[in-house]
């Protein structure tokens, strides 16, 4: 079966769309492990100190578990029931305490407004329709505590269509800079082979008074 990106059709980006992909085993975004840039970042001397974090579009929870293992208090959110069920089971098998929520990310506020030190992004921004990116910016801003941070791996491929919908570093900066200080936004040097040259890792700090 061809994906919407392959046929050129605009996909219905709803819970059924993502759940069907999990049910049919069409989860090419799933690495089966946390993204290498996050692994190396958390092992480095400039690793972010543990805090309260939310992972958006968490899938089977690899990033959520990585950060939980490093002492972060983690909430993980995904649209697809199968993703949340799988992630919950894996975390339980590892003895990790993570709050998993099967939710539309855009329904998280006002309930979770201002609760997090970090928003963690990997394959969520690229999964939503580009028309929703301003709403995504609003969401991240509202979820963070004053001075909170966005820790992100952005898909910066140049292919048309999606998902995954690509971005350029310039587009990312243009979207986020009114509300965030871009501490760093650099090409990933240790991507998995299939994504080599197609990722940027970003560290963005919410400006005061936003």
DANORQUI-V919563 format. One record per backbone hydrogen bond with DSSP energy under -1.0 kcal/mol. NH is the residue of the N-H (numbers start at 1). CO is the residue of the C=O. If there is no record, write none. Layout:
{{NH | CO} {NH | CO}}
This chain:
{{7 | 3} {8 | 4} {13 | 11} {14 | 12} {18 | 14} {19 | 15} {20 | 16} {21 | 17} {22 | 18} {23 | 19} {24 | 20} {26 | 21} {27 | 25} {30 | 27} {38 | 35} {39 | 35} {40 | 36} {41 | 37} {42 | 38} {44 | 41} {47 | 44} {53 | 73} {54 | 118} {55 | 75} {56 | 120} {58 | 77} {61 | 58} {65 | 61} {66 | 62} {67 | 63} {68 | 64} {69 | 65} {71 | 68} {72 | 67} {73 | 51} {75 | 53} {76 | 99} {77 | 55} {78 | 101} {84 | 80} {85 | 81} {86 | 82} {87 | 83} {88 | 84} {89 | 85} {90 | 86} {91 | 87} {92 | 88} {93 | 89} {94 | 90} {95 | 92} {96 | 91} {99 | 74} {101 | 76} {103 | 78} {103 | 101} {107 | 104} {108 | 105} {112 | 108} {113 | 110} {114 | 142} {115 | 112} {116 | 143} {117 | 52} {118 | 52} {119 | 149} {120 | 54} {121 | 151} {127 | 124} {128 | 124} {132 | 129} {133 | 130} {136 | 132} {137 | 133} {138 | 134} {139 | 135} {140 | 136} {141 | 137} {142 | 138} {143 | 139} {144 | 140} {145 | 116} {148 | 145} {149 | 117} {150 | 204} {151 | 119} {152 | 202} {153 | 121} {154 | 200} {156 | 198} {165 | 126} {167 | 155} {172 | 168} {173 | 169} {174 | 170} {175 | 171} {176 | 172} {177 | 173} {179 | 176} {180 | 176} {181 | 205} {183 | 181} {183 | 203} {184 | 203} {186 | 201} {188 | 199} {195 | 192} {196 | 193} {198 | 195} {200 | 154} {201 | 186} {202 | 152} {203 | 184} {204 | 150} {205 | 181} {206 | 148} {207 | 179} {210 | 207}}
